[in-house]
Amino acid sequence: MAAVLAMALTALALLGVERLVAASTEAAEHAAVLDRTATLRARLEQVVNRNVLLLRGLTAHMSHYPETSEAEFTRLARALITDGPQIRNLAFARGTTLTYAYPKGPNAATIGVDVAALPEQRDAVLRAINARDVVVAGPVPLIQGGEGLIGRMPVFLSPSDGPPASGPFVGLVTMAMDSRGLWRDAGLLDPELPLRVALRGRDATGAAGDLFFGDAAVFRSDPVLLDVSLAGQGTWQLAAVPAAGWSGGGAVLWIVRALAFALVVTAGVLARLLTARAEERRRVETALRRTATVDLETGVDNRRRFEDAGAAEMARCRRFGHQLTVLAIRLSDADALDARHGAGAAAAVRRAVAAQARESLRMIDTVARVSPDVFAVLLPETEPLDAAVAGRRLIHHIDLTGVPWRDQTVVPRIDIAVTRLRREDGGIVDTLERALARLPGGLAEEAPPGRAAPPAAVA
């Protein structure tokens, strides 16, 4: 039971340790993913917003010079595209109708298109005009083919006598960016990337927007979430998880569990060993105590125990005025028994007499071996005559049954004597010695052959 309890307590303690290790490992793993994701976000913001800042510059020019010619627009756009390798084209729309585009060849089909009339772009166009700031739309299918991000910034006239862009709405400057090129430059397409990533917030609508990059399952896998700030209006939300999924502690936890199992087993074994040692110590202590108070040959109390019990019983009887009688029983021919029946016969008789005495007397009586061949019995609240009757009954039983020894039946000679506690007795030893003194021949009646008669008087 102790071993089971020790194993259970150890298991509970180690379960707590496992949970702490799991929490610590999970926190460390999340921190590592957060660090990598933050780096990705910074690179993504850099490559997108670098191009958007170029868009702001072109918009500022058109705000001051709304009548810029196509040739001048082409010159400016060529220089800007050189600085922004992911820019697919730049365009200017008077109102919401595309008027200029660079490069013109691959984008000729866009000239004259009213972007506010395109269902997939209308909301983003109106948001930019209403916000009077840049709005990054998409990714959306491009009119000239492929998919890209479109940055739009409204152009408001900058009057000579007022703040910049405080005049009426003139049009839009738009920038189409190659979305795949942006993802590549930001590192999202790196085959060595140890993360699975996804982006949502189409048209810069943040966490509430639609998914536009990666697997939607990433957002359902307890990801690290970071907002990607876009120059102008709006954000995206970047989600990332380990490429192989969260480990949940992985190998570290299995090592901890293996060590925990070993510790639980060790605790159980140690507890069992300690319990066994404690039980062995108790057995030894019990045996030592028994040796100190019990006669090992017969199993009854020894003289020391008899004197201790007698002293306690004497005090009780004197306190309450009860009778206390001592019955002495002696094997008179013990020495001759071994000679007649072989070695060990006397010991067998002593054991038989002790067993019969314990069986025939009361539980409150104390049977003890006080010398090699003499037993004494404390009989509380018993008259001497009743004690003598009990002694004669024991003799009669032994006489009838004898003591089996090897292939023989041994019938020993037993003498008894009875005395009671006297007022002048200094202790139970005095009473016992007086009973023993009556054994050799101080009996009032002549005992039949082989037996002693009970005393006619009490000494």
C-alpha positions in Angstrom: 0.0 0.0 0.0 2.8 2.4 0.9 4.5 1.6 -2.5 1.3 2.3 -4.4 0.8 5.6 -2.4 4.4 6.6 -3.1 4.0 5.9 -6.8 0.7 7.8 -6.9 2.2 10.9 -5.1 5.3 10.8 -7.3 3.1 10.5 -10.4 1.0 13.5 -9.4 4.1 15.6 -8.7 5.7 14.6 -12.0 2.4 15.3 -13.8 2.7 18.9 -12.5 6.3 19.0 -13.7 5.2 17.7 -17.1 2.6 20.4 -17.4 5.2 23.1 -16.5 7.6 21.7 -19.0 4.9 21.5 -21.7 3.9 25.1 -20.9 7.5 26.3 -21.0 8.2 24.4 -24.2 5.1 25.7 -25.8 5.9 29.3 -24.7 9.5 28.9 -26.2 8.1 27.5 -29.4 5.6 30.4 -29.7 8.3 32.9 -29.0 10.5 31.4 -31.8 7.6 31.5 -34.3 6.7 35.1 -33.2 10.3 36.2 -33.8 10.4 34.7 -37.3 6.9 36.0 -38.1 7.9 39.5 -36.9 10.8 39.4 -39.3 8.5 38.4 -42.2 6.1 41.2 -41.4 8.8 43.8 -41.4 10.1 42.6 -44.8 6.5 42.5 -46.2 5.8 46.0 -44.9 9.1 47.2 -46.4 8.6 45.8 -49.9 4.9 47.0 -50.2 5.2 50.4 -48.5 8.4 51.2 -50.4 6.4 51.2 -53.7 3.4 53.0 -52.1 5.7 55.9 -51.1 6.7 56.2 -54.8 2.9 56.5 -55.5 2.7 59.3 -53.0 5.4 61.2 -54.8 3.7 60.9 -58.2 0.4 61.9 -56.7 1.9 65.1 -55.2 3.2 66.1 -58.6 -0.2 65.5 -60.3 -1.9 67.5 -57.5 0.2 70.6 -58.5 0.2 69.9 -62.2 -3.1 68.2 -63.1 -2.6 69.2 -66.8 0.6 67.1 -67.1 1.0 65.8 -70.6 1.2 62.1 -71.4 4.9 62.5 -72.4 5.7 64.1 -69.0 3.8 61.4 -67.2 5.7 58.8 -69.1 9.0 60.3 -68.1 8.1 60.4 -64.5 6.6 56.9 -64.5 9.7 55.4 -66.1 11.9 56.8 -63.4 9.7 55.5 -60.6 9.4 52.0 -62.1 13.2 51.8 -62.2 13.1 52.4 -58.4 10.3 49.9 -57.8 11.1 46.5 -59.5 7.7 45.0 -58.5 5.7 47.9 -60.1 3.9 46.5 -63.1 2.5 49.8 -64.3 1.6 53.3 -63.3 -1.6 55.0 -64.5 -3.5 58.3 -64.1 -7.2 58.5 -64.3 -9.1 61.8 -64.8 -12.0 61.3 -62.5 -12.2 57.5 -62.4 -11.4 56.9 -66.1 -7.9 55.7 -66.9 -6.2 58.3 -69.2 -2.4 57.6 -69.1 -0.6 54.3 -68.5 3.0 53.4 -68.4 4.3 51.2 -70.0 1.6 51.9 -72.6 2.0 48.9 -74.9 1.0 46.0 -72.5 -1.5 48.3 -70.8 -3.2 49.8 -73.8 -6.4 47.9 -73.0 -6.8 49.8 -69.8 -7.0 53.2 -71.4 -10.6 54.5 -71.2 -11.7 52.0 -68.5 -13.8 53.5 -65.7 -12.3 51.7 -62.7 -15.3 52.7 -60.5 -17.5 50.6 -62.8 -15.5 47.4 -62.2 -17.4 45.5 -59.4 -14.2 44.0 -57.9 -12.5 47.4 -57.7 -15.3 49.9 -57.1 -15.3 49.7 -53.3 -11.6 50.2 -53.0 -11.8 53.2 -55.4 -14.5 54.9 -53.4 -12.6 54.2 -50.2 -9.5 55.9 -51.5 -11.5 59.0 -52.7 -13.4 59.2 -49.4 -10.3 58.7 -47.3 -8.2 61.2 -49.4 -5.3 58.7 -48.9 -3.7 55.7 -50.4 -5.7 52.4 -50.3 -4.0 49.2 -51.4 -6.6 47.0 -53.1 -6.4 43.3 -54.0 -4.9 41.1 -54.8 -7.2 41.4 -57.8 -7.1 40.1 -61.4 -5.4 42.8 -63.5 -7.0 44.1 -66.8 -3.7 43.6 -68.5 -3.4 40.0 -67.2 -2.2 38.3 -64.1 -2.9 39.2 -60.5 -1.6 42.1 -58.5 -2.0 44.6 -55.8 -3.3 48.0 -56.8 -2.4 51.1 -54.9 -4.7 54.0 -55.5 -4.4 57.6 -54.2 -6.8 60.3 -55.1 -5.5 63.5 -56.6 -7.0 66.7 -55.2 -5.9 70.0 -56.7 -3.4 72.0 -54.7 -4.4 75.6 -55.1 -1.7 78.3 -55.0 -3.5 80.1 -52.3 -4.4 77.1 -50.1 -3.0 74.0 -48.4 -1.8 71.2 -50.6 -4.5 68.8 -51.9 -7.3 71.0 -50.5 -8.9 71.7 -53.9 -11.4 69.7 -55.9 -11.1 66.1 -56.8 -9.1 65.7 -60.1 -8.6 62.0 -60.5 -6.6 59.0 -59.3 -3.0 57.8 -59.6 -2.9 54.0 -59.6 0.0 51.6 -59.2 -0.3 47.9 -60.1 2.2 45.8 -58.3 3.2 42.2 -59.0 1.8 40.4 -55.9 3.8 37.2 -56.5 7.0 39.3 -56.8 6.2 41.1 -53.5 5.6 37.7 -51.7 8.9 36.4 -53.1 10.9 39.5 -52.0 9.3 39.4 -48.5 10.3 35.8 -48.1 6.9 34.3 -48.1 7.7 31.9 -50.9 11.1 30.8 -49.5 11.1 26.9 -49.7 13.3 26.9 -46.7 10.9 28.9 -44.6 10.2 26.9 -41.4 6.7 28.3 -41.2 3.3 28.0 -42.8 1.9 31.5 -43.4 -1.4 33.0 -44.5 -2.6 36.5 -45.1 -6.1 37.9 -44.9 -7.6 41.4 -45.2 -8.2 41.7 -49.0 -8.4 45.3 -49.9 -6.6 46.3 -46.7 -9.6 45.4 -44.5 -7.5 43.7 -41.7 -8.6 40.7 -39.7 -12.2 41.0 -41.0 -11.2 40.7 -44.6 -11.0 37.7 -46.9 -8.0 35.3 -47.2 -5.8 36.1 -50.1 -2.6 34.2 -49.5 -1.9 30.7 -48.0 -4.2 28.1 -46.5 -7.2 29.1 -44.3 -6.3 26.1 -42.1 -3.4 28.2 -40.7 -5.8 30.6 -39.1 -7.5 27.6 -37.3 -4.3 26.2 -36.0 -3.7 28.5 -33.0 -1.4 30.7 -35.1 0.8 33.7 -34.2 -1.1 36.7 -35.5 0.5 40.0 -36.5 -1.0 43.0 -38.2 0.8 44.3 -41.4 0.5 48.1 -41.5 0.1 49.5 -45.0 1.1 53.0 -45.9 -2.1 55.0 -46.1 -5.3 53.3 -45.1 -5.8 49.7 -43.8 -3.9 46.6 -42.7 -3.5 42.9 -43.4 -3.3 40.2 -40.9 -0.4 37.7 -41.1 -0.8 34.3 -39.5 2.0 31.7 -39.0 2.5 28.3 -37.5 5.5 25.9 -37.6 5.7 24.1 -40.9 5.4 20.7 -39.2 2.7 22.0 -36.8 3.0 22.8 -33.1 5.0 20.1 -31.4 3.2 20.3 -28.1 6.6 19.7 -26.4 7.6 16.9 -28.8 10.8 15.0 -27.9 11.3 17.1 -24.8 8.0 15.9 -23.3 8.7 12.3 -24.2 12.0 12.5 -22.5 10.3 14.1 -19.4 7.6 11.3 -19.5 10.3 8.6 -19.7 12.2 10.1 -16.8 8.9 10.5 -14.9 8.0 6.8 -15.5 11.4 5.8 -14.3 11.1 8.0 -11.2 7.6 6.6 -10.4 8.9 3.0 -10.7 11.9 3.9 -8.6 9.8 5.5 -6.0 7.6 2.4 -5.9 10.6 0.1 -5.5 12.2 2.3 -2.8 8.9 2.6 -1.0 8.5 -1.2 -1.1 12.0 -1.8 0.1 11.6 0.7 2.9 8.3 -0.8 3.9 9.9 -4.3 3.9 12.7 -3.0 6.1 10.2 -1.4 8.4 8.2 -4.6 8.6 11.3 -6.6 9.3 12.3 -4.1 12.0 8.9 -4.4 13.6 9.2 -8.2 13.5 12.6 -8.1 15.1 11.3 -5.6 17.8 8.3 -7.8 18.4 10.5 -10.9 18.7 12.8 -9.1 21.1 9.8 -7.9 23.2 8.5 -11.4 23.1 11.8 -12.8 24.2 11.8 -10.4 27.1 8.4 -11.4 28.4 7.6 -14.9 26.9 9.1 -18.3 27.6 10.3 -19.4 24.2 10.0 -23.2 24.9 6.3 -23.2 26.1 4.9 -19.9 24.7 3.6 -18.8 28.1 4.8 -15.7 30.0 8.2 -15.9 31.7 9.0 -15.0 35.3 9.7 -11.3 34.6 6.3 -10.9 33.0 4.7 -12.9 35.8 6.2 -10.5 38.4 5.1 -7.4 36.5 1.6 -8.7 36.0 1.5 -9.9 39.6 2.5 -6.5 40.9 -0.2 -4.7 38.9 -2.8 -7.3 39.9 -1.8 -7.1 43.6 -2.2 -3.4 43.6 -5.7 -3.7 42.0 -6.8 -6.4 44.4 -5.7 -4.4 47.5 -7.4 -1.3 46.2 -10.7 -2.9 45.6 -10.5 -5.6 48.3 -10.5 -8.6 45.9 -9.0 -12.0 46.4 -5.8 -13.0 44.6 -4.6 -16.6 44.5 -1.4 -18.1 43.2 -1.4 -21.7 41.9 2.0 -23.4 41.6 2.4 -26.4 39.2 5.6 -28.5 39.2 6.7 -31.4 37.0 8.2 -33.5 39.8 9.8 -36.2 37.6 11.0 -34.0 34.8 14.6 -35.2 35.0 13.5 -38.9 34.9 11.3 -38.3 31.9 14.2 -37.9 29.5 15.9 -40.9 31.0 12.8 -43.1 30.6 11.4 -41.8 27.3 14.4 -40.2 25.5 15.7 -36.7 25.2 13.0 -34.1 24.6 10.2 -35.9 26.5 10.4 -33.4 29.4 10.2 -30.5 27.0 7.2 -32.0 25.3 5.5 -32.4 28.7 6.2 -28.8 29.7 4.7 -27.6 26.4 1.6 -29.8 27.0 1.1 -28.6 30.5 1.5 -24.9 29.4 -1.0 -25.4 26.6 -3.6 -27.2 28.8 -3.2 -24.5 31.5 -3.9 -21.7 29.0 -6.9 -23.6 27.5 -8.5 -24.5 30.8 -8.1 -21.3 32.7 -9.7 -17.9 32.2 -8.5 -15.1 30.0 -7.9 -12.9 33.0 -5.6 -15.5 34.6 -1.8 -15.3 33.9 0.2 -18.5 33.2 4.0 -18.2 33.5 7.0 -20.5 33.6 8.9 -19.3 36.7 11.6 -21.9 36.8 12.7 -24.8 34.6 10.0 -27.3 35.8 7.6 -25.0 37.6 4.6 -23.0 36.3 2.7 -20.3 38.3 -0.8 -19.1 37.7 -2.2 -15.7 38.9 -5.9 -16.1 39.6 -7.6 -12.8 40.4 -10.8 -12.8 42.3 -10.5 -16.5 43.0 -10.7 -18.4 46.3 -7.9 -20.9 47.1 -10.2 -23.8 47.0 -11.4 -22.9 43.5 -7.8 -22.6 42.5 -7.0 -26.0 43.8 -10.0 -27.4 41.9 -8.6 -25.9 38.7 -5.2 -27.4 39.4 -6.7 -30.8 40.0 -8.7 -30.6 36.8 -5.5 -29.9 34.8 -3.8 -32.9 36.5 -6.8 -35.1 35.7 -6.7 -34.1 32.0 -3.0 -34.9 31.7 -3.6 -38.2 33.5 -6.3 -39.2 31.1 -4.8 -38.2 27.9 -1.1 -38.4 28.6 1.4 -36.5 26.4 2.2 -38.0 23.0 5.9 -38.3 22.5 7.3 -40.1 19.4 5.6 -43.5 19.6 4.9 -43.3 23.3 2.4 -41.7 25.7 4.1 -40.0 28.6 2.3 -39.6 31.9 4.2 -37.2 34.1 4.0 -36.6 37.9 2.6 -33.2 38.7 2.5 -31.5 42.1 0.4 -28.4 42.8 0.2 -25.9 45.7 -2.1 -23.0 46.3 -1.6 -19.8 48.4 -3.4 -16.5 48.5 -2.2 -12.9 48.9 -1.7 -11.9 52.5 -1.7 -8.5 54.0 1.9 -8.8 55.1 3.2 -9.8 51.6 5.6 -7.2 50.4 5.1 -8.1 46.8 3.9 -10.9 44.5 7.3 -12.6 44.8 6.5 -13.2 48.5 3.2 -14.9 47.6 4.9 -16.9 44.9 7.7 -18.1 47.1 5.3 -19.2 49.7 3.4 -21.3 47.1 6.6 -22.8 45.9 7.6 -23.7 49.5 4.5 -25.8 49.8 5.3 -27.9 46.8 7.8 -30.5 48.2 5.5 -31.9 50.9 3.5 -29.3 52.6 0.2 -30.6 51.4 -2.4 -31.5 54.0 -3.6 -34.6 52.1 -1.7 -37.5 50.9 -1.7 -37.4 47.1 -2.4 -40.6 45.2 0.5 -42.3 43.5 1.9 -40.0 40.8 -0.3 -37.1 41.9 -0.3 -34.4 44.5 -3.4 -33.6 46.5 -4.7 -30.1 46.9 -3.8 -28.4 50.1 -6.2 -28.6 52.9 -5.2 -25.2 54.3 -3.9 -22.0 52.8 -0.6 -20.7 54.0 
